[in-house]
Amino acid sequence: MQIEFQQAIEKHRQRVVTLARYSLRSPADADDIAQEVFVKLWQHWPKIDSDKQLSWLLRVTHNAIIDFVRRRKTRNDSIDEAVDVEAQAAEHSQFDALENNQLTASLTEAIRQLDDPFRSILVMRDIQGLSYAEIEESLEMNASQVKVYLHRARRKLRADPQLRLRFEEMT
């Protein structure tokens, strides 16, 4: 059982962490959420069908993120921590590389600003490449809801004035 559990963690860790990092501002908080999710996986291991592990993990991750944000809001903590987005252009002298990193940082921040379920669906579909069926199962939504939320999330990103400005500066 332990070998199968380790294989499941290795197989799905990146998707769980990615969803958490796009939803939270702090990579440390995202790692804590991922750890919490894998503890729950261990606790429920015998009950989870191996074919549905990914959708179960993403649903638990999504719920853990919501719970984390709620706890944070009730304590009146500020969620405005420094955003550690992508690896920054460490001493790159090329202007194009810097612009690209700024666009990536702006896009990542814009995704983080989306409300749920827009953010979760966008990350699952456009960043992680999950199928609509996997997203439906993970978030317990029907196909039309997933497609509508994804369309609205993309539309919100296209309408974001800072993103639009960054993109226009590059072209």
VEXKOL-685864 format. One record per atom (N, C-alpha, C): residue number from 1; residue in three letters; atom name; x, y, z. Coordinates in nm, 3 decimals. Layout:
% VEXKOL-685864
(NUM,Ala,CA,(X,Y,Z))
...
***
This chain:
% VEXKOL-685864
(1,Met,N,(0.083,-0.120,0.000))
(1,Met,CA,(0.000,0.000,0.000))
(1,Met,C,(0.087,0.126,0.000))
(2,Gln,N,(0.196,0.124,0.073))
(2,Gln,CA,(0.280,0.243,0.083))
(2,Gln,C,(0.345,0.276,-0.051))
(3,Ile,N,(0.384,0.175,-0.128))
(3,Ile,CA,(0.446,0.199,-0.258))
(3,Ile,C,(0.345,0.265,-0.352))
(4,Glu,N,(0.222,0.215,-0.354))
(4,Glu,CA,(0.118,0.274,-0.439))
(4,Glu,C,(0.088,0.418,-0.398))
(5,Phe,N,(0.090,0.442,-0.267))
(5,Phe,CA,(0.066,0.576,-0.216))
(5,Phe,C,(0.177,0.671,-0.263))
(6,Gln,N,(0.301,0.629,-0.251))
(6,Gln,CA,(0.415,0.711,-0.297))
(6,Gln,C,(0.406,0.738,-0.447))
(7,Gln,N,(0.366,0.638,-0.523))
(7,Gln,CA,(0.352,0.656,-0.668))
(7,Gln,C,(0.241,0.757,-0.699))
(8,Ala,N,(0.133,0.751,-0.623))
(8,Ala,CA,(0.023,0.846,-0.643))
(8,Ala,C,(0.069,0.988,-0.613))
(9,Ile,N,(0.147,1.004,-0.506))
(9,Ile,CA,(0.199,1.138,-0.473))
(9,Ile,C,(0.289,1.189,-0.585))
(10,Glu,N,(0.381,1.105,-0.630))
(10,Glu,CA,(0.472,1.146,-0.738))
(10,Glu,C,(0.395,1.181,-0.865))
(11,Lys,N,(0.292,1.107,-0.892))
(11,Lys,CA,(0.214,1.127,-1.015))
(11,Lys,C,(0.133,1.256,-1.012))
(12,His,N,(0.076,1.289,-0.895))
(12,His,CA,(-0.020,1.400,-0.888))
(12,His,C,(0.030,1.523,-0.812))
(13,Arg,N,(0.147,1.518,-0.753))
(13,Arg,CA,(0.196,1.628,-0.670))
(13,Arg,C,(0.199,1.761,-0.744))
(14,Gln,N,(0.252,1.760,-0.865))
(14,Gln,CA,(0.268,1.885,-0.939))
(14,Gln,C,(0.133,1.952,-0.965))
(15,Arg,N,(0.032,1.876,-0.997))
(15,Arg,CA,(-0.100,1.935,-1.024))
(15,Arg,C,(-0.162,1.994,-0.898))
(16,Val,N,(-0.146,1.925,-0.786))
(16,Val,CA,(-0.200,1.975,-0.660))
(16,Val,C,(-0.128,2.105,-0.621))
(17,Val,N,(0.004,2.105,-0.629))
(17,Val,CA,(0.082,2.222,-0.590))
(17,Val,C,(0.053,2.339,-0.685))
(18,Thr,N,(0.042,2.312,-0.814))
(18,Thr,CA,(0.014,2.419,-0.911))
(18,Thr,C,(-0.120,2.485,-0.883))
(19,Leu,N,(-0.222,2.404,-0.857))
(19,Leu,CA,(-0.354,2.461,-0.826))
(19,Leu,C,(-0.346,2.547,-0.701))
(20,Ala,N,(-0.278,2.499,-0.601))
(20,Ala,CA,(-0.265,2.575,-0.475))
(20,Ala,C,(-0.185,2.703,-0.495))
(21,Arg,N,(-0.077,2.698,-0.572))
(21,Arg,CA,(0.006,2.817,-0.591))
(21,Arg,C,(-0.065,2.925,-0.672))
(22,Tyr,N,(-0.147,2.886,-0.767))
(22,Tyr,CA,(-0.220,2.986,-0.842))
(22,Tyr,C,(-0.334,3.045,-0.761))
(23,Ser,N,(-0.375,2.976,-0.657))
(23,Ser,CA,(-0.486,3.023,-0.576))
(23,Ser,C,(-0.441,3.105,-0.456))
(24,Leu,N,(-0.321,3.081,-0.410))
(24,Leu,CA,(-0.270,3.150,-0.291))
(24,Leu,C,(-0.149,3.234,-0.328))
(25,Arg,N,(-0.124,3.337,-0.253))
(25,Arg,CA,(-0.012,3.426,-0.283))
(25,Arg,C,(0.121,3.374,-0.232))
(26,Ser,N,(0.119,3.290,-0.135))
(26,Ser,CA,(0.242,3.244,-0.073))
(26,Ser,C,(0.274,3.100,-0.114))
(27,Pro,N,(0.391,3.078,-0.173))
(27,Pro,CA,(0.429,2.941,-0.206))
(27,Pro,C,(0.436,2.850,-0.082))
(28,Ala,N,(0.472,2.906,0.031))
(28,Ala,CA,(0.477,2.827,0.154))
(28,Ala,C,(0.336,2.781,0.193))
(29,Asp,N,(0.237,2.870,0.180))
(29,Asp,CA,(0.099,2.833,0.209))
(29,Asp,C,(0.051,2.725,0.111))
(30,Ala,N,(0.089,2.740,-0.014))
(30,Ala,CA,(0.050,2.641,-0.115))
(30,Ala,C,(0.111,2.505,-0.082))
(31,Asp,N,(0.235,2.503,-0.039))
(31,Asp,CA,(0.299,2.377,-0.001))
(31,Asp,C,(0.231,2.316,0.121))
(32,Asp,N,(0.190,2.401,0.215))
(32,Asp,CA,(0.117,2.351,0.332))
(32,Asp,C,(-0.016,2.287,0.291))
(33,Ile,N,(-0.085,2.352,0.199))
(33,Ile,CA,(-0.211,2.297,0.149))
(33,Ile,C,(-0.186,2.162,0.083))
(34,Ala,N,(-0.082,2.154,0.000))
(34,Ala,CA,(-0.051,2.028,-0.067))
(34,Ala,C,(-0.022,1.918,0.035))
(35,Gln,N,(0.052,1.952,0.137))
(35,Gln,CA,(0.083,1.853,0.241))
(35,Gln,C,(-0.046,1.808,0.311))
(36,Glu,N,(-0.132,1.902,0.340))
(36,Glu,CA,(-0.259,1.870,0.403))
(36,Glu,C,(-0.343,1.777,0.315))
(37,Val,N,(-0.342,1.804,0.185))
(37,Val,CA,(-0.418,1.722,0.090))
(37,Val,C,(-0.363,1.579,0.087))
(38,Phe,N,(-0.232,1.565,0.088))
(38,Phe,CA,(-0.173,1.431,0.083))
(38,Phe,C,(-0.191,1.355,0.214))
(39,Val,N,(-0.201,1.426,0.324))
(39,Val,CA,(-0.234,1.361,0.451))
(39,Val,C,(-0.377,1.305,0.442))
(40,Lys,N,(-0.467,1.384,0.386))
(40,Lys,CA,(-0.605,1.337,0.369))
(40,Lys,C,(-0.611,1.218,0.273))
(41,Leu,N,(-0.526,1.222,0.170))
(41,Leu,CA,(-0.519,1.108,0.078))
(41,Leu,C,(-0.480,0.981,0.154))
(42,Trp,N,(-0.382,0.992,0.240))
(42,Trp,CA,(-0.338,0.877,0.319))
(42,Trp,C,(-0.451,0.827,0.409))
(43,Gln,N,(-0.522,0.921,0.472))
(43,Gln,CA,(-0.631,0.884,0.563))
(43,Gln,C,(-0.745,0.814,0.490))
(44,His,N,(-0.770,0.853,0.365))
(44,His,CA,(-0.882,0.797,0.290))
(44,His,C,(-0.837,0.699,0.181))
(45,Trp,N,(-0.712,0.661,0.184))
(45,Trp,CA,(-0.653,0.578,0.079))
(45,Trp,C,(-0.736,0.455,0.043))
(46,Pro,N,(-0.779,0.376,0.141))
(46,Pro,CA,(-0.852,0.254,0.104))
(46,Pro,C,(-0.985,0.280,0.034))
(47,Lys,N,(-1.044,0.396,0.055))
(47,Lys,CA,(-1.177,0.426,0.001))
(47,Lys,C,(-1.173,0.485,-0.140))
(48,Ile,N,(-1.056,0.530,-0.185))
(48,Ile,CA,(-1.048,0.605,-0.311))
(48,Ile,C,(-1.016,0.510,-0.426))
(49,Asp,N,(-1.100,0.517,-0.527))
(49,Asp,CA,(-1.078,0.437,-0.648))
(49,Asp,C,(-0.957,0.494,-0.722))
(50,Ser,N,(-0.868,0.409,-0.765))
(50,Ser,CA,(-0.744,0.456,-0.828))
(50,Ser,C,(-0.771,0.535,-0.956))
(51,Asp,N,(-0.882,0.507,-1.024))
(51,Asp,CA,(-0.916,0.581,-1.146))
(51,Asp,C,(-0.962,0.723,-1.116))
(52,Lys,N,(-1.003,0.747,-0.993))
(52,Lys,CA,(-1.058,0.878,-0.957))
(52,Lys,C,(-0.967,0.954,-0.861))
(53,Gln,N,(-0.842,0.911,-0.849))
(53,Gln,CA,(-0.750,0.977,-0.756))
(53,Gln,C,(-0.729,1.124,-0.789))
(54,Leu,N,(-0.702,1.153,-0.916))
(54,Leu,CA,(-0.674,1.292,-0.954))
(54,Leu,C,(-0.793,1.382,-0.926))
(55,Ser,N,(-0.910,1.340,-0.967))
(55,Ser,CA,(-1.027,1.426,-0.943))
(55,Ser,C,(-1.053,1.441,-0.793))
(56,Trp,N,(-1.033,1.335,-0.716))
(56,Trp,CA,(-1.049,1.344,-0.571))
(56,Trp,C,(-0.948,1.442,-0.513))
(57,Leu,N,(-0.824,1.432,-0.555))
(57,Leu,CA,(-0.718,1.520,-0.504))
(57,Leu,C,(-0.746,1.666,-0.539))
(58,Leu,N,(-0.789,1.692,-0.660))
(58,Leu,CA,(-0.816,1.830,-0.700))
(58,Leu,C,(-0.937,1.887,-0.627))
(59,Arg,N,(-1.038,1.805,-0.603))
(59,Arg,CA,(-1.154,1.851,-0.526))
(59,Arg,C,(-1.113,1.883,-0.382))
(60,Val,N,(-1.034,1.796,-0.322))
(60,Val,CA,(-0.988,1.819,-0.185))
(60,Val,C,(-0.897,1.942,-0.179))
(61,Thr,N,(-0.812,1.960,-0.280))
(61,Thr,CA,(-0.726,2.078,-0.286))
(61,Thr,C,(-0.809,2.205,-0.296))
(62,His,N,(-0.905,2.203,-0.384))
(62,His,CA,(-0.995,2.318,-0.402))
(62,His,C,(-1.064,2.353,-0.271))
(63,Asn,N,(-1.117,2.253,-0.203))
(63,Asn,CA,(-1.186,2.276,-0.076))
(63,Asn,C,(-1.089,2.324,0.033))
(64,Ala,N,(-0.968,2.270,0.034))
(64,Ala,CA,(-0.868,2.311,0.133))
(64,Ala,C,(-0.828,2.457,0.112))
(65,Ile,N,(-0.820,2.500,-0.011))
(65,Ile,CA,(-0.787,2.639,-0.043))
(65,Ile,C,(-0.899,2.731,0.008))
(66,Ile,N,(-1.021,2.693,-0.020))
(66,Ile,CA,(-1.135,2.773,0.026))
(66,Ile,C,(-1.135,2.783,0.178))
(67,Asp,N,(-1.112,2.671,0.246))
(67,Asp,CA,(-1.107,2.671,0.392))
(67,Asp,C,(-0.994,2.758,0.444))
(68,Phe,N,(-0.879,2.751,0.379))
(68,Phe,CA,(-0.763,2.830,0.420))
(68,Phe,C,(-0.794,2.979,0.409))
(69,Val,N,(-0.852,3.020,0.297))
(69,Val,CA,(-0.884,3.162,0.277))
(69,Val,C,(-0.988,3.208,0.378))
(70,Arg,N,(-1.086,3.124,0.406))
(70,Arg,CA,(-1.187,3.159,0.506))
(70,Arg,C,(-1.125,3.178,0.644))
(71,Arg,N,(-1.037,3.086,0.682))
(71,Arg,CA,(-0.970,3.099,0.812))
(71,Arg,C,(-0.888,3.226,0.817))
(72,Arg,N,(-0.821,3.255,0.707))
(72,Arg,CA,(-0.737,3.373,0.702))
(72,Arg,C,(-0.821,3.499,0.714))
(73,Lys,N,(-0.936,3.502,0.646))
(73,Lys,CA,(-1.023,3.619,0.652))
(73,Lys,C,(-1.082,3.638,0.791))
(74,Thr,N,(-1.115,3.530,0.858))
(74,Thr,CA,(-1.175,3.544,0.990))
(74,Thr,C,(-1.074,3.595,1.091))
(75,Arg,N,(-0.947,3.570,1.069))
(75,Arg,CA,(-0.844,3.623,1.158))
(75,Arg,C,(-0.803,3.764,1.117))
(76,Asn,N,(-0.863,3.816,1.011))
(76,Asn,CA,(-0.832,3.949,0.959))
(76,Asn,C,(-0.686,3.964,0.919))
(77,Asp,N,(-0.626,3.855,0.877))
(77,Asp,CA,(-0.490,3.864,0.827))
(77,Asp,C,(-0.493,3.920,0.686))
(78,Ser,N,(-0.390,3.985,0.651))
(78,Ser,CA,(-0.380,4.039,0.516))
(78,Ser,C,(-0.336,3.929,0.420))
(79,Ile,N,(-0.405,3.923,0.308))
(79,Ile,CA,(-0.369,3.824,0.207))
(79,Ile,C,(-0.273,3.889,0.107))
(80,Asp,N,(-0.239,4.014,0.130))
(80,Asp,CA,(-0.153,4.086,0.037))
(80,Asp,C,(-0.006,4.066,0.070))
(81,Glu,N,(0.039,3.942,0.065))
(81,Glu,CA,(0.180,3.913,0.085))
(81,Glu,C,(0.251,3.930,-0.049))
(82,Ala,N,(0.380,3.937,-0.042))
(82,Ala,CA,(0.457,3.950,-0.166))
(82,Ala,C,(0.434,3.829,-0.254))
(83,Val,N,(0.418,3.852,-0.382))
(83,Val,CA,(0.391,3.746,-0.477))
(83,Val,C,(0.524,3.699,-0.536))
(84,Asp,N,(0.551,3.574,-0.510))
(84,Asp,CA,(0.672,3.514,-0.567))
(84,Asp,C,(0.628,3.434,-0.688))
(85,Val,N,(0.629,3.497,-0.806))
(85,Val,CA,(0.567,3.438,-0.923))
(85,Val,C,(0.661,3.337,-0.988))
(86,Glu,N,(0.720,3.367,-1.092))
(86,Glu,CA,(0.808,3.278,-1.165))
(86,Glu,C,(0.951,3.313,-1.130))
(87,Ala,N,(1.044,3.233,-1.173))
(87,Ala,CA,(1.184,3.268,-1.152))
(87,Ala,C,(1.209,3.397,-1.228))
(88,Gln,N,(1.256,3.498,-1.158))
(88,Gln,CA,(1.271,3.629,-1.221))
(88,Gln,C,(1.393,3.629,-1.312))
(89,Ala,N,(1.397,3.724,-1.398))
(89,Ala,CA,(1.506,3.733,-1.494))
(89,Ala,C,(1.631,3.777,-1.420))
(90,Ala,N,(1.695,3.678,-1.357))
(90,Ala,CA,(1.811,3.707,-1.273))
(90,Ala,C,(1.925,3.756,-1.360))
(91,Glu,N,(1.946,3.885,-1.353))
(91,Glu,CA,(2.054,3.953,-1.421))
(91,Glu,C,(2.054,3.932,-1.572))
(92,His,N,(1.932,3.914,-1.628))
(92,His,CA,(1.922,3.909,-1.774))
(92,His,C,(1.929,4.051,-1.827))
(93,Ser,N,(2.013,4.072,-1.924))
(93,Ser,CA,(2.024,4.206,-1.977))
(93,Ser,C,(1.935,4.225,-2.099))
(94,Gln,N,(1.874,4.118,-2.145))
(94,Gln,CA,(1.791,4.132,-2.264))
(94,Gln,C,(1.655,4.191,-2.226))
(95,Phe,N,(1.617,4.293,-2.296))
(95,Phe,CA,(1.491,4.361,-2.270))
(95,Phe,C,(1.373,4.270,-2.296))
(96,Asp,N,(1.379,4.185,-2.399))
(96,Asp,CA,(1.269,4.094,-2.430))
(96,Asp,C,(1.243,3.996,-2.317))
(97,Ala,N,(1.348,3.944,-2.257))
(97,Ala,CA,(1.332,3.850,-2.147))
(97,Ala,C,(1.264,3.919,-2.028))
(98,Leu,N,(1.302,4.042,-2.002))
(98,Leu,CA,(1.242,4.117,-1.892))
(98,Leu,C,(1.094,4.143,-1.918))
(99,Glu,N,(1.061,4.184,-2.040))
(99,Glu,CA,(0.922,4.208,-2.075))
(99,Glu,C,(0.839,4.081,-2.062))
(100,Asn,N,(0.895,3.971,-2.108))
(100,Asn,CA,(0.825,3.843,-2.101))
(100,Asn,C,(0.798,3.805,-1.955))
(101,Asn,N,(0.896,3.825,-1.868))
(101,Asn,CA,(0.877,3.795,-1.726))
(101,Asn,C,(0.773,3.886,-1.663))
(102,Gln,N,(0.770,4.013,-1.705))
(102,Gln,CA,(0.671,4.105,-1.652))
(102,Gln,C,(0.531,4.065,-1.697))
(103,Leu,N,(0.520,4.021,-1.822))
(103,Leu,CA,(0.391,3.974,-1.871))
(103,Leu,C,(0.349,3.849,-1.796))
(104,Thr,N,(0.442,3.756,-1.774))
(104,Thr,CA,(0.411,3.634,-1.699))
(104,Thr,C,(0.367,3.668,-1.558))
(105,Ala,N,(0.438,3.759,-1.494))
(105,Ala,CA,(0.403,3.799,-1.358))
(105,Ala,C,(0.265,3.866,-1.355))
(106,Ser,N,(0.238,3.949,-1.454))
(106,Ser,CA,(0.108,4.016,-1.461))
(106,Ser,C,(-0.004,3.916,-1.486))
(107,Leu,N,(0.021,3.820,-1.573))
(107,Leu,CA,(-0.079,3.718,-1.602))
(107,Leu,C,(-0.104,3.630,-1.479))
(108,Thr,N,(0.003,3.591,-1.412))
(108,Thr,CA,(-0.012,3.510,-1.291))
(108,Thr,C,(-0.091,3.585,-1.184))
(109,Glu,N,(-0.060,3.712,-1.166))
(109,Glu,CA,(-0.133,3.793,-1.067))
(109,Glu,C,(-0.280,3.808,-1.108))
(110,Ala,N,(-0.305,3.828,-1.237))
(110,Ala,CA,(-0.443,3.841,-1.283))
(110,Ala,C,(-0.521,3.711,-1.258))
(111,Ile,N,(-0.457,3.598,-1.278))
(111,Ile,CA,(-0.522,3.470,-1.251))
(111,Ile,C,(-0.552,3.457,-1.103))
(112,Arg,N,(-0.457,3.499,-1.020))
(112,Arg,CA,(-0.477,3.492,-0.875))
(112,Arg,C,(-0.592,3.582,-0.829))
(113,Gln,N,(-0.616,3.689,-0.901))
(113,Gln,CA,(-0.723,3.782,-0.863))
(113,Gln,C,(-0.862,3.731,-0.900))
(114,Leu,N,(-0.870,3.630,-0.986))
(114,Leu,CA,(-1.000,3.575,-1.024))
(114,Leu,C,(-1.064,3.507,-0.904))
(115,Asp,N,(-1.194,3.519,-0.896))
(115,Asp,CA,(-1.268,3.449,-0.790))
(115,Asp,C,(-1.281,3.302,-0.828))
(116,Asp,N,(-1.307,3.222,-0.727))
(116,Asp,CA,(-1.336,3.082,-0.754))
(116,Asp,C,(-1.481,3.070,-0.797))
(117,Pro,N,(-1.517,2.984,-0.882))
(117,Pro,CA,(-1.444,2.875,-0.944))
(117,Pro,C,(-1.372,2.913,-1.073))
(118,Phe,N,(-1.379,3.041,-1.111))
(118,Phe,CA,(-1.314,3.084,-1.235))
(118,Phe,C,(-1.166,3.047,-1.235))
(119,Arg,N,(-1.096,3.083,-1.127))
(119,Arg,CA,(-0.953,3.059,-1.117))
(119,Arg,C,(-0.921,2.910,-1.124))
(120,Ser,N,(-0.991,2.830,-1.046))
(120,Ser,CA,(-0.963,2.687,-1.042))
(120,Ser,C,(-0.985,2.621,-1.178))
(121,Ile,N,(-1.095,2.655,-1.242))
(121,Ile,CA,(-1.124,2.596,-1.373))
(121,Ile,C,(-1.021,2.640,-1.476))
(122,Leu,N,(-0.984,2.767,-1.476))
(122,Leu,CA,(-0.884,2.817,-1.570))
(122,Leu,C,(-0.750,2.747,-1.549))
(123,Val,N,(-0.706,2.733,-1.425))
(123,Val,CA,(-0.579,2.667,-1.396))
(123,Val,C,(-0.585,2.521,-1.439))
(124,Met,N,(-0.695,2.453,-1.403))
(124,Met,CA,(-0.706,2.311,-1.438))
(124,Met,C,(-0.706,2.288,-1.588))
(125,Arg,N,(-0.775,2.374,-1.661))
(125,Arg,CA,(-0.789,2.353,-1.806))
(125,Arg,C,(-0.669,2.409,-1.884))
(126,Asp,N,(-0.637,2.537,-1.864))
(126,Asp,CA,(-0.539,2.603,-1.949))
(126,Asp,C,(-0.395,2.586,-1.902))
(127,Ile,N,(-0.373,2.561,-1.775))
(127,Ile,CA,(-0.236,2.547,-1.726))
(127,Ile,C,(-0.201,2.399,-1.708))
(128,Gln,N,(-0.294,2.325,-1.646))
(128,Gln,CA,(-0.266,2.184,-1.622))
(128,Gln,C,(-0.311,2.094,-1.735))
(129,Gly,N,(-0.395,2.144,-1.823))
(129,Gly,CA,(-0.437,2.067,-1.940))
(129,Gly,C,(-0.535,1.955,-1.910))
(130,Leu,N,(-0.612,1.967,-1.803))
(130,Leu,CA,(-0.710,1.864,-1.772))
(130,Leu,C,(-0.827,1.870,-1.870))
(131,Ser,N,(-0.889,1.756,-1.890))
(131,Ser,CA,(-1.006,1.751,-1.978))
(131,Ser,C,(-1.127,1.810,-1.905))
(132,Tyr,N,(-1.228,1.843,-1.983))
(132,Tyr,CA,(-1.351,1.896,-1.922))
(132,Tyr,C,(-1.410,1.792,-1.826))
(133,Ala,N,(-1.405,1.666,-1.864))
(133,Ala,CA,(-1.461,1.560,-1.780))
(133,Ala,C,(-1.389,1.553,-1.645))
(134,Glu,N,(-1.258,1.567,-1.647))
(134,Glu,CA,(-1.182,1.563,-1.522))
(134,Glu,C,(-1.217,1.683,-1.433))
(135,Ile,N,(-1.234,1.799,-1.495))
(135,Ile,CA,(-1.271,1.919,-1.418))
(135,Ile,C,(-1.411,1.904,-1.361))
(136,Glu,N,(-1.504,1.854,-1.443))
(136,Glu,CA,(-1.641,1.832,-1.396))
(136,Glu,C,(-1.642,1.742,-1.273))
(137,Glu,N,(-1.567,1.634,-1.281))
(137,Glu,CA,(-1.563,1.538,-1.171))
(137,Glu,C,(-1.496,1.598,-1.047))
(138,Ser,N,(-1.388,1.673,-1.069))
(138,Ser,CA,(-1.314,1.732,-0.957))
(138,Ser,C,(-1.396,1.835,-0.882))
(139,Leu,N,(-1.468,1.918,-0.954))
(139,Leu,CA,(-1.542,2.027,-0.892))
(139,Leu,C,(-1.691,1.998,-0.878))
(140,Glu,N,(-1.730,1.877,-0.918))
(140,Glu,CA,(-1.870,1.836,-0.909))
(140,Glu,C,(-1.963,1.935,-0.977))
(141,Met,N,(-1.931,1.964,-1.102))
(141,Met,CA,(-2.012,2.054,-1.185))
(141,Met,C,(-2.050,1.978,-1.312))
(142,Asn,N,(-2.148,2.032,-1.383))
(142,Asn,CA,(-2.181,1.971,-1.511))
(142,Asn,C,(-2.100,2.039,-1.621))
(143,Ala,N,(-2.103,1.981,-1.740))
(143,Ala,CA,(-2.021,2.028,-1.851))
(143,Ala,C,(-2.050,2.173,-1.888))
(144,Ser,N,(-2.176,2.210,-1.891))
(144,Ser,CA,(-2.208,2.347,-1.931))
(144,Ser,C,(-2.158,2.448,-1.828))
(145,Gln,N,(-2.165,2.415,-1.699))
(145,Gln,CA,(-2.114,2.506,-1.597))
(145,Gln,C,(-1.964,2.527,-1.614))
(146,Val,N,(-1.891,2.420,-1.636))
(146,Val,CA,(-1.746,2.430,-1.653))
(146,Val,C,(-1.713,2.518,-1.773))
(147,Lys,N,(-1.781,2.495,-1.884))
(147,Lys,CA,(-1.753,2.572,-2.005))
(147,Lys,C,(-1.789,2.720,-1.988))
(148,Val,N,(-1.899,2.747,-1.921))
(148,Val,CA,(-1.940,2.887,-1.899))
(148,Val,C,(-1.839,2.957,-1.809))
(149,Tyr,N,(-1.801,2.893,-1.698))
(149,Tyr,CA,(-1.704,2.954,-1.607))
(149,Tyr,C,(-1.569,2.974,-1.674))
(150,Leu,N,(-1.526,2.879,-1.755))
(150,Leu,CA,(-1.399,2.894,-1.826))
(150,Leu,C,(-1.405,3.010,-1.924))
(151,His,N,(-1.515,3.020,-1.997))
(151,His,CA,(-1.532,3.131,-2.091))
(151,His,C,(-1.529,3.265,-2.018))
(152,Arg,N,(-1.598,3.273,-1.907))
(152,Arg,CA,(-1.602,3.398,-1.830))
(152,Arg,C,(-1.466,3.432,-1.770))
(153,Ala,N,(-1.393,3.331,-1.725))
(153,Ala,CA,(-1.259,3.355,-1.670))
(153,Ala,C,(-1.167,3.410,-1.778))
(154,Arg,N,(-1.170,3.349,-1.896))
(154,Arg,CA,(-1.086,3.398,-2.006))
(154,Arg,C,(-1.126,3.540,-2.046))
(155,Arg,N,(-1.256,3.566,-2.048))
(155,Arg,CA,(-1.303,3.700,-2.082))
(155,Arg,C,(-1.256,3.803,-1.980))
(156,Lys,N,(-1.258,3.767,-1.852))
(156,Lys,CA,(-1.210,3.858,-1.748))
(156,Lys,C,(-1.061,3.887,-1.765))
(157,Leu,N,(-0.984,3.786,-1.802))
(157,Leu,CA,(-0.841,3.809,-1.825))
(157,Leu,C,(-0.819,3.901,-1.945))
(158,Arg,N,(-0.895,3.878,-2.051))
(158,Arg,CA,(-0.880,3.965,-2.170))
(158,Arg,C,(-0.919,4.109,-2.140))
(159,Ala,N,(-1.012,4.127,-2.047))
(159,Ala,CA,(-1.059,4.262,-2.013))
(159,Ala,C,(-0.971,4.330,-1.909))
(160,Asp,N,(-0.878,4.259,-1.849))
(160,Asp,CA,(-0.793,4.317,-1.745))
(160,Asp,C,(-0.707,4.428,-1.805))
(161,Pro,N,(-0.719,4.553,-1.757))
(161,Pro,CA,(-0.647,4.665,-1.818))
(161,Pro,C,(-0.495,4.653,-1.803))
(162,Gln,N,(-0.446,4.603,-1.691))
(162,Gln,CA,(-0.301,4.591,-1.675))
(162,Gln,C,(-0.243,4.485,-1.768))
(163,Leu,N,(-0.314,4.375,-1.783))
(163,Leu,CA,(-0.268,4.271,-1.875))
(163,Leu,C,(-0.269,4.323,-2.018))
(164,Arg,N,(-0.376,4.392,-2.052))
(164,Arg,CA,(-0.388,4.446,-2.188))
(164,Arg,C,(-0.273,4.544,-2.215))
(165,Leu,N,(-0.243,4.630,-2.118))
(165,Leu,CA,(-0.135,4.726,-2.133))
(165,Leu,C,(-0.002,4.656,-2.151))
(166,Arg,N,(0.028,4.557,-2.067))
(166,Arg,CA,(0.152,4.480,-2.078))
(166,Arg,C,(0.165,4.413,-2.214))
(167,Phe,N,(0.055,4.354,-2.260))
(167,Phe,CA,(0.057,4.284,-2.388))
(167,Phe,C,(0.080,4.384,-2.501))
(168,Glu,N,(0.014,4.499,-2.495))
(168,Glu,CA,(0.029,4.598,-2.600))
(168,Glu,C,(0.171,4.656,-2.601))
(169,Glu,N,(0.234,4.666,-2.485))
(169,Glu,CA,(0.372,4.714,-2.478))
(169,Glu,C,(0.466,4.619,-2.549))
(170,Met,N,(0.433,4.489,-2.545))
(170,Met,CA,(0.521,4.389,-2.607))
(170,Met,C,(0.505,4.385,-2.758))
(171,Thr,N,(0.388,4.421,-2.807))
(171,Thr,CA,(0.366,4.409,-2.951))
(171,Thr,C,(0.395,4.538,-3.023))
***
